[in-house]
Amino acid sequence: MLFDKPGKACTEKTLEIAKERGKELGIEEIVLASSHGDTAYKALEILNGFRLIVVSYHYGFEEPFKNIMPEEIKRDLQEKGINVVTSTHALSGVERSIAKKFSGVSPVLLIAETLRLFGQGTKVAVEISIMAADAGAISGKDIIAIGGTARGADTAIVIKPVNQSDFFDLRIREILCKPRNF
Ligand SMILES: Cc1cc2nc3c(=O)[nH]c(=O)nc-3n(C[C@H](O)[C@H](O)[C@H](O)COP(=O)(O)O)c2cc1C
């Protein structure tokens, strides 16, 4: 499935596609990005029957020591059975500071930029799968990972997940949907 344009308008369809293919493949865990909580709540409606892992932005992304996702939203999602993971971004981390201070190129940021050739959502899906793996939130079986372009979801991929120390063993098995023009 190719969306004409990226963005939040693709969210419902992306989640429905993930649900259908996830069932066909017997996938149990779906990892998705949500910064404010909107996509997480949509996933609660649509992705019933899967174990949901929501990955948020790290603390300090916009404001030092603050998270974009309000604490009461995080708590509510956890009470509803979602595992909310918040940690250092796997495809930037300390390299973001190195790039800010010294400019130039850092390998991890280059990996991120290369994945963005497929669209923002593909980079995000890969990144959050690693963050979920390193937080102990997934079992190691194939997952579906869902990302978007700034807000919402527009990309769903089937991934053989890995921890950050085994990055090059990660496999993108299937691209279920993504935007075509971005
Ligand atoms: C760890 C993380 C990294 C993200 N990186 C990017 C990015 O590089 N580019 C981008 O367009 N969106 C990025 N996003 C946004 C997500 O793809 C997604 O659209 C958003 O988190 C959905 O939030 P919402 O549920 O509040 O709409 C990132 C989100 C998270 C949680």
The ligand as an ORCA input file, in Angstrom:
! r2SCAN-3c Opt
* xyz 0 1
  C      11.701      8.101     19.044
  C      10.967      8.884     18.008
  C      11.665      9.401     16.913
  C      10.977     10.103     15.924
  N      11.687     10.600     14.867
  C      11.025     11.213     13.854
  C      11.735     11.653     12.691
  O      12.956     11.511     12.580
  N      11.025     12.236     11.699
  C       9.654     12.397     11.771
  O       9.047     12.928     10.831
  N       8.949     11.974     12.864
  C       9.603     11.391     13.892
  N       8.903     10.948     14.993
  C       7.437     11.093     15.019
  C       6.738      9.735     14.779
  O       7.093      9.181     13.544
  C       5.201      9.827     14.853
  O       4.692     10.468     13.714
  C       4.735     10.522     16.130
  O       5.462     10.092     17.248
  C       3.261     10.283     16.388
  O       2.878     11.032     17.514
  P       1.341     11.305     17.873
  O       0.738      9.996     18.247
  O       1.398     12.254     19.011
  O       0.712     11.899     16.626
  C       9.581     10.294     16.020
  C       8.904      9.806     17.143
  C       9.575      9.116     18.123
  C       8.819      8.617     19.302
*
